[in-house]
Amino acid sequence: MRSAAHPPSTLARRQRRAILAGLAGVALLAWLDLARMTWDMHRAMQAGIACELHPWTAADAALTFLMWAVMMVGMMLPSAAPMSLLFASVARKAAAQGSAVAPAFVFTSGYLTAWTLFSVGATALQWWLERAALLSPMLASASPLFGGAVLALAGLYQWSPWKDTCLDHCRAPAHFFAQHWRPGAWGAFRMGLAHGLYCLGCCALLMGLLFVGGVMNLLWVAGITLFVLVEKVVPHGERVARVAGAGMLLAGATQIWGALGHA
């Protein structure tokens, strides 16, 4: 009776809409929170409260980790939408055949776990960069040499075989599930985690660019987010990745040359 009232195609459309609405809602909340944190930092600097970097406390470390975790949710969920939608479709067909399946949010939770682990590493890296006096109070590069090196390294990685392998997995959801499908909730979480690790291998050095333009620079953050989305989902995105890599390498080399010339 229920299937007659709601044909499979209708249920599939409703499920896709629900997943997209959920992903969009979580990403929007993350962006709003990131905007709030950025605004708070700007106001503090204007008031002369946070003009200098200071030694971290445990609370500083926790808040910095939270900032990175929220930022990764906002930046990475949009590009995870195609994989999440395909997971829901495959899971629906598996359920019709009597296999154990899990909701799409379990898969997405595994994906975000990988980026949460990345946030731990990013927090530690930020702490080290601040101690080395390589960051400004707005968490942008305070050294042209350092900024140029990060740009050049990110550009070189865009041409590496590791980047190609990870990007291929991110751009081919059907192939990914054909290789990695596992039943049940734990299987869904593990698949999400595996996808997140491939995504991490694809984008980790791009996240390093946040230390060039500023971790709290929303336009810079949005630009990196858009680039990650483009190289993963648009046709010939792998070519876009390589062209951008060449541009990063050129910009980094130019900045390094200028820094050494003024040394």
N, C-alpha and C positions, 0 to 999 in steps of 0.2 A: 504494500500500500504506500509506504513512504517513498520507495524508489519510483513508483508511478507518479506520485505527486511532484517529486523532485528528480528529474532525469539526471543521469551521471554528468552530462555536460553542464547542467545548471549548478550542481553541487561543486563541480570543478571550478567554475567561474567564481562561485561564492568563496571557495577556499582560497583561490588566488587573491581575491580582493582582501580577504581577512589577513592573509600573510603580508601582503604589501602594506596594508594599513598598519599592522603591528610593527613592521620594520620601520616604516616611515615615522610612526609615532615615537618609537624609542630613539631613532636617530635625531628627530626634532628636539626631543627633550635634552639629549646630549648636547646639541648645538646651543640650545638656550642656556644650559648650565655653563657651557664654555664661554658664551658671550657674557654671562654674569661675572665669571671669574676674571675675564679680561677687563671688563668695566671696573670692577673693584680694584684691580691692580693699577689701572690708569688713574683712578681717583686718589689712590694712596700715594702714587708718585707725584701728582699735582699738589697734594697736601704735604709733600716732603717726608712722608712716612717710610717709603720703601726705596729711597734713592741709592742705597748701598746694599750690596749682597752681604749676608751675615752667616755665621756658622749655623748649620742645621741642628734643630732639635728633633726628637722623635715625632712630634706633631708636624713639623715641617716635612719630614719624609713621608708621613702618611698622607698629608694633603697634596703633596707633589705626585705621589702614586695615584691618588684619586683623580687628579687633574689629567694625568696621562691616560688612565683607564677610560674616563669619560670622553676624552678626545678620540681615542681609538674606536669607541663605539660610534661616535658621530661620523668619523672619517671612513670606516671600513664597512659598516652595514649596507650602505647603498650598493657597493660592488658585490656584496654577498647575496643580493636579492635573486639573481637568476639561478644560482645554485640552490637556494632555499626553495624556490618555486618548483624546480625540477625534482628535488627530494620529495616534496609533498605529492607530486604527480606519481613518482615511482612507488612511494609508500602506499598511495591509494590503490594502485594496481596490485601491489603485493598483498594488501589486506583483502582484496577481492578474491585472491587465490588462497586465502587462509594463513598467510604468513604473519608473524608477529611484527608490528610496526610501532613507531612512536610519533608523536606530533612534531611538526617542523621546528617548534621552539627548542626541542631537545638537540636537534642538529645545530641550530644557531647558537645554542649555549656552548657546545663544543668548540665551534668556530671562535666565539668571543673569549673562550678560555685561553686559546693560543695568544690572542692579543693582550689579554690580561697579564700573561707571563712576560710578554714583550714590555708591558708597562713597568714591570719590576726592573727589567734591565735598563729601560730608558730613564727611570728615576735614579738608578745608580750612576748612569752616565752623566746625567745632569749634575748630580752632586760633584762628580769628579771634575767636570768642566768648570763649575763655579769655583772650586778650590784652586784650579789652575788659572783662574782669572781670564778665561776665554769667552765668557758670556757677559752680556750687559744685563742691567736689571730687568729688561723686557725679554730676557732669555734669547737674544739674538747674538750672532757672532761678534765678539769684541776685537777680533784679530782678522785682518784681511787674508793673512796666510792660512789661518785655520779654515776660514770660510771657503777659500779657494780650494783647499785640499779636500774638503767635504764634497764640494760640487764636482771636482774632477773624479773622485772615487765613485760617487753615485753615477756619473756619466759612464765610466769604464764598466761598472757592473751591469748597466743596461745592455752591454754588448757581450756579456759573459754567457757561457753555456748553462750555468746554474740559473741565471735569470730566464733563459729560454725554456728550460725544463719546468720551472715553477709557473711561468706565465702560460705555458701550454696547458697545464693542469687546470689553471684558473679559467682559461678561455674555452675549455671543453668539458662542461658539466656531465654530459652523457658518458663520455669516455671515463671520467673520474668515477662515476657510480658503477660503471661496468667492471672496473678494476677493484673498487673498494667496498662494494655493497655488503652490509652486515645487517642481520635482522635484530629487532628488539630495541629497547631504549638505550642500552649500553652500546649497541652497535651504531645507533644513530649519533650518539655523543662522540664515539670514536671517529666516525666519518667526518663529523663537524670539526673535530680537533685536527684530523689529518688535512682537511681542506684549509683550516686556519694556518697550519704549519707551511703548506705550500704557498699560501698567500703571504705569510711572513717572509718566506724566502724570496718572494717576488718583490715585496715592497719595503722591507726593513730599511734599506739604505735610502730609499726615498723619504722615509720618515726622518732620517738624519738631516734632511734639508730643512727641517723645522728649526734646527739650531743655526741655520744660516740667515733665514729671513725673519725669524722670531717665533718662538713657541706660542706667544700670546698675540701674534699678528693674525687676526681672523681672516684677512684677505689672502695671506700666504697659506694658511691652513686650508682655506676653501679651494685655492688653486691646486694644491697637491691632491686634495680629495677628488677634484674634477679630473685631474690627469690620471689618477689611479683608476677611476671609473672608465675613462676613455680607453686606456690600453687593455683593459680586461673585457669590455663588452662591445666596442664598436668594431665593424669590419676592418681588417688589417691593423688592428691595434698593436700587433707586434712590431709593425713598421713605425708606427707612431712612437713606440718605446725607444727604438733605435735612433730615430731622428732626434728625439728629445735628449737621448744620451749623448749624442754628438754635440748638441748645443750646451749641455751641462759641462762636458769635458772642455769645450772651447772657453766657456765663461770661467771655469775654474782655473784653467791654465793662464788666461789673461789676468785674472785677479792675483794669482801667485806671482806672475812676472812683474806686475805692478808693485806688489808688496816687496819683492826682492829688490826692485829698482829703487825703492825709497828707503831701503834699509841702511 
